[in-house]
Amino acid sequence: MAIRPPVECPLCHDDLDRDQKLEDHLVGTHSKRTLAKFVVSETVAMNDGDLV
C-alpha cells in the first residue's frame, strides 16, 4: 500500500494534517497580503519564464 506524503503549504512549507484542506489552511493562517504577494510572484515568474 502506497503512502501519500502530506500536502505542503506553498507559502510557509508546513505539512498539513491529513484531514486539513489546503484552502482552509491558506485562508485561516495567511493574510490577504501574503496570499496576494505569492500570487503576484508566481505570475511574474511564469511570465518571465522562470517556471515551467
Secondary structure as a PSIPRED ss2 file (coil, helix, strand):
# PSIPRED VFORMAT (PSIPRED V4.0)

   1 M C   1.000  0.000  0.000
   2 A C   1.000  0.000  0.000
   3 I C   1.000  0.000  0.000
   4 R C   1.000  0.000  0.000
   5 P C   1.000  0.000  0.000
   6 P C   1.000  0.000  0.000
   7 V C   1.000  0.000  0.000
   8 E E   0.000  0.000  1.000
   9 C C   1.000  0.000  0.000
  10 P C   1.000  0.000  0.000
  11 L C   1.000  0.000  0.000
  12 C C   1.000  0.000  0.000
  13 H C   1.000  0.000  0.000
  14 D C   1.000  0.000  0.000
  15 D E   0.000  0.000  1.000
  16 L C   1.000  0.000  0.000
  17 D C   1.000  0.000  0.000
  18 R C   1.000  0.000  0.000
  19 D C   1.000  0.000  0.000
  20 Q C   1.000  0.000  0.000
  21 K C   1.000  0.000  0.000
  22 L H   0.000  1.000  0.000
  23 E H   0.000  1.000  0.000
  24 D H   0.000  1.000  0.000
  25 H H   0.000  1.000  0.000
  26 L H   0.000  1.000  0.000
  27 V H   0.000  1.000  0.000
  28 G H   0.000  1.000  0.000
  29 T H   0.000  1.000  0.000
  30 H C   1.000  0.000  0.000
  31 S C   1.000  0.000  0.000
  32 K H   0.000  1.000  0.000
  33 R H   0.000  1.000  0.000
  34 T H   0.000  1.000  0.000
  35 L H   0.000  1.000  0.000
  36 A H   0.000  1.000  0.000
  37 K H   0.000  1.000  0.000
  38 F H   0.000  1.000  0.000
  39 V H   0.000  1.000  0.000
  40 V H   0.000  1.000  0.000
  41 S H   0.000  1.000  0.000
  42 E H   0.000  1.000  0.000
  43 T H   0.000  1.000  0.000
  44 V H   0.000  1.000  0.000
  45 A H   0.000  1.000  0.000
  46 M H   0.000  1.000  0.000
  47 N H   0.000  1.000  0.000
  48 D C   1.000  0.000  0.000
  49 G C   1.000  0.000  0.000
  50 D C   1.000  0.000  0.000
  51 L C   1.000  0.000  0.000
  52 V C   1.000  0.000  0.000
